[in-house]
Amino acid sequence: MWAVNFSTMATGNLNFGLFVLPMSNALNMSRSQFGWTQTTRRVSASLSSFVVGRLIDRYGPRIFIPVSALAIGLCLFLVSRATSPWHIIVLFGVVGVSGLATPNGIVTSVPVAKWFLRKRGKALAIATTGLGIGGIVFLPFTQFLISNLGWRGAWSALALIFFFIAAPISLIFLRRQPEDMGLVVDGDKVSPDHSDTGKENPLVEIQWTVKEALHTGALWKLMFVFAVTGMAQGGASVHRIPYWIERGFDAHIVSYAFSADAAGAATMALISGWLADRFPIRYIAGISFVGFTVAIFLMICGFDEVFLFASTITFGLSVGAGMVVHSYIFASYFGREFLGAIRGIVMPVNLISAGLGAPIVGYMHDGMGTYTSAWWLLISLYAIGALVVVTVTPPKHPVLGNSPVL
């Protein structure tokens, strides 16, 4: 799953901002239209997420990912042939349907969570670093492609690279969950009579159904938190790169800075995964959101390369912690059995809010000629998320009591 996550960074996640200026000049696209491109991607993912979650619960990712990778690769190739802004908006809407190329998506995180309990944080962290390493590689590589092949050639090359990494690896290596292969979670051994003969697992995981989870205050609080922070994340994702370039920084320097962003994400994902197995995940989430506020404040104050790199690295560290939080907290609070379906309910809230954040920031820029007011809005949203998330304690099951997993 590390390799699949790595490949998704070729699909216009972190590297999408590098295309904003060349595509806007060629297609006469406004910043708000670029925002709507990411909105359609996230909204389509949100509309399909409940079905996708149930499919992952039932069938796993082995066939789902290759089929999705083929569809996404075709759409990215068609983006390279687009002649109008609405072509881009529609095609990225199709890209989002499977949820594979969506940040913090259930397609790549739920299967990992189903294979681990005691070692879940470490496993999710390792898989998640694929996103960070992918960002490190694909940001400067994307700028290299744009500089040498143009933005159209860059999209074509990225489409091929994504497909030929994600599809074969998924077919060969991925399976739904350990029980399908006569195994148990965390790699523990099982005897012929199916009793666990490995290390005794002291954690008895409580399984919540979708209906039971919907009756908890914890789920609704988490929906609110990921709605407000998702809006901020969506607003930042599209517009941070053009913001720095328009302030006079060389595009290649900006691409290196955002590679440092991705390196920070990969590093912090590993650290957060280790911490998540030892400390309440809600505190890691709160620290992550505080980090985002600091990173955006540095953008407002920034005037040289020191601020550029300080902001991007801080943002990346916060992203790394946040990626583990998204993948870990629902499995920790509600168990593995119906995890895909539960996250399929939560993801629309997160994705729609993130989708709205991008055009809102775009409209604020188009109307005011500056991003400053939009950055203060995002700081406020992250601060609200940090204050609320630390209050979200694990729910008490109405029949079985509290889960021992924090």
C-alpha positions in Angstrom: 0.0 0.0 0.0 3.0 2.3 0.4 3.7 2.1 -3.3 0.0 2.8 -4.2 0.0 5.9 -1.9 3.3 6.9 -3.5 1.8 6.7 -7.0 -1.3 8.8 -6.1 0.9 11.9 -5.7 1.2 11.9 -9.5 -2.5 12.5 -9.9 -2.6 16.2 -9.0 -2.7 16.3 -5.3 0.2 18.3 -3.9 1.7 18.9 -7.4 -1.5 20.3 -8.8 -0.5 23.9 -7.8 2.4 23.7 -10.2 -0.1 23.5 -13.1 -2.1 26.6 -12.1 -0.1 29.3 -13.8 0.8 27.5 -17.1 -2.8 26.1 -17.5 -4.4 29.5 -16.6 -2.4 31.2 -19.3 -3.2 28.5 -21.9 -6.9 28.0 -21.0 -7.8 31.4 -19.5 -8.8 29.7 -16.2 -9.5 31.8 -13.1 -8.4 30.8 -9.6 -11.9 30.1 -8.7 -12.2 27.7 -11.6 -9.1 25.9 -10.4 -10.8 25.7 -7.1 -13.9 24.1 -8.6 -11.6 21.6 -10.3 -10.7 20.2 -6.9 -14.3 20.7 -5.7 -15.7 18.3 -8.3 -12.9 15.8 -7.5 -13.8 15.8 -3.8 -17.6 16.0 -4.2 -17.7 13.1 -6.6 -15.5 11.1 -4.1 -17.9 12.1 -1.3 -21.0 10.9 -3.2 -19.4 7.5 -3.9 -17.6 7.0 -0.6 -20.3 5.1 1.2 -20.5 2.6 -1.7 -16.7 2.5 -2.0 -16.4 1.8 1.7 -18.8 -1.1 1.6 -17.0 -2.5 -1.4 -13.7 -2.3 0.4 -15.2 -4.0 3.5 -16.6 -6.8 1.4 -14.1 -7.4 -1.5 -10.9 -5.6 -0.5 -8.6 -3.5 -2.7 -7.1 -6.1 -5.0 -9.3 -5.6 -8.0 -10.8 -2.2 -7.0 -7.5 -0.4 -7.2 -6.4 -1.6 -10.6 -9.8 -0.8 -12.2 -9.8 2.7 -10.5 -6.2 3.3 -11.6 -7.1 2.6 -15.2 -10.0 5.1 -15.1 -7.9 7.7 -13.4 -5.0 7.3 -15.8 -7.3 7.7 -18.7 -8.8 10.9 -17.2 -5.4 12.4 -16.6 -4.4 11.7 -20.2 -7.6 13.4 -21.4 -6.7 16.4 -19.2 -3.6 16.8 -21.3 -5.9 17.2 -24.3 -8.3 19.6 -22.7 -9.2 22.9 -24.5 -11.6 24.5 -22.1 -11.8 25.0 -18.3 -15.0 22.9 -18.0 -13.1 19.9 -19.5 -10.7 20.0 -16.6 -13.5 20.4 -14.0 -15.5 17.5 -15.4 -12.5 15.2 -15.8 -11.3 15.7 -12.2 -14.8 15.0 -11.1 -14.5 11.6 -12.7 -11.0 11.2 -11.2 -12.6 11.5 -7.7 -15.3 8.9 -8.1 -13.3 5.9 -6.9 -11.7 7.8 -4.0 -8.3 6.3 -4.9 -6.6 9.6 -5.7 -8.3 11.5 -2.8 -6.2 12.7 0.1 -6.8 10.6 3.3 -8.9 8.3 1.2 -10.5 5.1 2.5 -9.2 3.0 -0.4 -5.6 2.9 0.8 -6.1 3.3 4.6 -9.0 1.0 5.5 -7.3 -2.2 4.2 -4.2 -1.4 6.3 -6.3 -0.8 9.4 -8.0 -4.1 8.9 -4.7 -6.0 9.0 -3.4 -4.5 12.3 -4.6 -3.7 15.8 -1.7 -3.7 18.3 0.6 -2.4 15.5 -1.9 -0.3 13.7 -0.2 3.1 14.2 3.1 1.8 13.0 1.5 0.1 10.0 -0.6 3.1 9.0 2.5 5.3 9.4 4.6 3.2 7.1 1.9 3.1 4.4 1.2 6.8 4.8 4.8 7.8 4.2 4.3 6.7 0.6 2.3 10.0 0.3 5.1 12.0 1.7 7.9 10.3 -0.3 5.6 10.6 -3.4 5.4 14.3 -2.8 9.2 14.6 -2.4 9.7 12.8 -5.8 6.8 14.1 -7.8 6.9 17.9 -7.0 10.3 18.6 -8.6 9.8 15.9 -11.2 6.5 17.5 -12.2 8.1 20.9 -12.5 10.8 19.2 -14.6 8.2 17.7 -16.9 6.3 21.0 -17.2 9.6 22.9 -18.1 10.6 20.3 -20.7 7.4 18.8 -22.0 4.8 21.6 -21.3 1.8 21.1 -19.0 0.1 18.8 -21.5 3.1 16.5 -21.8 3.5 16.5 -18.0 -0.1 15.2 -17.5 0.4 12.5 -20.0 3.6 11.3 -18.4 2.1 11.4 -14.9 -0.9 9.4 -16.1 1.3 6.5 -17.3 3.5 6.5 -14.3 0.6 6.4 -11.9 -1.1 3.5 -13.7 2.0 1.3 -14.1 2.8 1.6 -10.4 -0.6 1.3 -8.8 -2.3 -1.4 -10.9 0.3 -4.3 -11.0 1.3 -4.0 -7.3 -2.3 -4.1 -6.2 -3.1 -7.2 -8.3 0.0 -9.1 -7.0 0.2 -8.2 -3.3 -3.0 -6.8 -1.8 -5.7 -8.9 0.0 -8.8 -7.9 1.9 -7.9 -8.8 5.5 -5.8 -11.5 7.3 -8.7 -13.8 8.1 -9.2 -14.4 4.4 -5.8 -16.1 4.4 -6.1 -18.0 7.6 -4.2 -15.4 9.6 -5.0 -13.0 12.4 -4.2 -9.3 12.9 -0.7 -8.1 13.6 0.9 -11.1 12.0 0.3 -13.4 15.0 0.3 -17.1 14.2 -2.8 -19.3 14.4 -2.9 -23.0 15.2 -4.7 -25.6 13.1 -7.8 -25.3 15.3 -7.7 -21.5 14.6 -6.7 -20.5 18.1 -4.1 -17.8 18.4 -0.7 -19.3 19.2 1.3 -16.2 18.9 1.8 -13.4 21.3 -1.3 -12.8 23.4 -3.0 -9.7 22.2 -4.2 -7.8 25.3 -6.5 -5.6 23.2 -10.0 -6.8 22.8 -11.4 -4.8 19.9 -15.0 -3.7 20.1 -16.8 -3.7 16.8 -19.4 -0.9 16.2 -22.0 -1.2 13.5 -22.8 1.9 11.4 -26.1 2.4 13.2 -24.4 2.2 16.6 -21.6 4.6 15.6 -24.2 7.2 14.3 -25.7 7.3 17.8 -22.4 8.5 19.4 -21.5 12.1 20.1 -17.9 11.2 19.2 -18.7 10.5 15.5 -20.6 13.7 15.1 -17.9 15.8 16.8 -15.3 14.2 14.5 -17.5 15.0 11.5 -17.6 18.6 12.6 -13.8 18.8 13.2 -13.0 17.2 9.8 -15.5 19.5 8.1 -14.0 22.8 9.3 -10.4 21.6 8.9 -11.2 20.0 5.6 -12.4 23.3 4.3 -9.1 24.8 5.4 -7.1 22.0 3.9 -8.9 22.3 0.6 -8.3 26.0 0.5 -4.6 25.7 1.1 -4.0 22.7 -1.2 -4.6 24.5 -4.5 -3.5 28.0 -3.7 -0.3 27.8 -1.7 2.0 27.2 -4.6 0.7 30.0 -6.9 0.7 32.3 -3.8 4.5 31.9 -3.4 5.3 32.1 -7.1 3.2 35.3 -7.5 5.2 36.8 -4.6 8.3 36.5 -6.8 9.8 33.2 -5.8 11.2 31.0 -8.6 9.0 28.1 -9.5 11.8 25.6 -9.1 12.7 26.9 -5.6 9.0 26.7 -4.7 8.9 23.1 -6.0 11.9 22.2 -3.8 10.2 23.9 -0.8 7.1 21.8 -1.3 9.3 18.7 -1.6 10.5 19.7 1.9 6.8 19.9 2.8 6.4 16.3 1.6 9.5 15.2 3.4 8.2 16.7 6.6 4.9 14.8 6.1 6.7 11.5 5.6 8.9 12.0 8.7 6.0 13.1 10.9 3.8 10.3 9.7 6.3 7.8 11.0 6.7 9.6 14.3 2.9 10.0 14.7 2.3 6.4 13.9 4.6 5.4 16.8 2.9 8.0 19.1 -0.6 6.9 18.1 0.1 3.4 19.6 1.1 5.1 22.9 -0.9 8.3 23.4 -4.5 9.4 22.8 -4.9 10.1 19.1 -7.1 13.2 19.8 -4.0 15.0 21.2 -2.0 14.2 18.1 -4.8 15.7 16.0 -4.9 18.8 18.1 -1.2 19.4 17.7 -1.5 18.8 14.0 -4.1 21.5 13.6 -2.1 24.0 15.7 0.8 23.3 13.3 -1.3 24.3 10.4 -2.1 27.7 12.0 1.6 28.3 12.5 2.4 27.4 8.9 -0.2 29.7 7.4 0.8 32.5 9.7 4.4 32.2 8.4 2.9 32.5 4.9 1.4 35.8 5.8 4.6 37.1 7.3 7.0 35.5 4.8 9.2 37.6 2.6 12.2 35.4 1.8 13.3 31.8 1.3 13.6 31.2 5.1 9.9 31.9 5.6 9.1 29.8 2.5 10.8 26.7 3.7 9.8 27.2 7.3 6.1 27.5 6.3 6.2 24.5 3.9 8.1 22.2 6.3 5.8 23.1 9.2 2.8 22.5 7.0 4.2 19.2 5.9 4.8 18.1 9.5 1.2 18.9 10.3 0.0 17.0 7.2 2.0 13.9 8.2 0.4 13.9 11.7 -3.0 14.5 10.1 -2.8 11.7 7.7 -2.2 9.2 10.5 -5.1 10.8 12.5 -7.6 10.3 9.7 -6.6 6.7 9.2 -6.2 5.8 12.8 -8.9 7.5 14.8 -12.0 5.8 13.3 -10.5 2.3 13.5 -9.4 3.0 17.1 -12.9 4.3 18.2 -15.2 2.0 16.2 -13.3 -1.2 15.3 -12.4 -2.9 12.0 -15.4 -4.8 10.9 -17.5 -2.0 9.5 -14.7 0.6 9.2 -15.1 1.1 5.5 -18.8 1.8 5.8 -18.3 4.1 8.8 -15.6 6.1 7.1 -17.8 6.1 4.0 -20.3 8.2 6.0 -17.7 10.6 7.3 -15.7 11.1 4.1 -18.5 13.1 2.3 -18.4 15.7 5.0 -14.7 16.0 4.9 -14.5 16.0 1.1 -17.3 18.4 0.4 -16.0 20.9 2.9 -12.5 20.5 1.3 -14.0 20.9 -2.1 -15.7 24.2 -1.0 -12.5 25.5 0.5 -10.7 25.7 -2.8 -13.1 27.9 -4.7 -13.9 30.0 -1.6 -10.2 30.9 -1.4 -10.2 31.4 -5.2 -13.1 33.8 -5.1 -11.6 35.8 -2.2 -8.4 36.2 -4.2 -10.3 37.1 -7.4 -12.4 39.7 -5.5 -9.7 41.2 -3.4 -6.6 40.7 -5.5 -4.8 39.1 -2.5 -4.9 35.9 -0.5 -4.3 37.6 2.9 -8.0 37.5 4.1 -8.3 33.9 3.0 -5.3 32.9 5.0 -6.7 34.4 8.2 -10.0 32.5 7.5 -8.0 29.2 7.3 -6.1 30.0 10.5 -9.5 30.5 12.3 -10.8 27.2 11.0 -7.8 25.2 12.1 -7.9 26.8 15.5 -11.5 25.8 15.9 -10.7 22.2 14.9 -7.8 22.1 17.4 -10.0 23.2 20.3 -12.8 20.8 19.5 -10.8 17.6 18.6 -9.1 17.4 22.0 -12.5 16.9 23.6 -13.5 13.9 21.5 -12.9 10.9 23.8 -13.5 7.3 22.7 -17.2 6.4 22.9 -18.6 3.9 25.3 -20.3 1.0 23.6 -24.0 0.7 24.8 -23.6 -3.1 25.4 -19.8 -3.9 25.6 -18.5 -0.8 27.4 -15.4 1.2 26.5 -12.9 0.1 23.9 -9.4 -0.3 25.4 -7.9 1.2 22.3 -7.3 5.0 22.5 
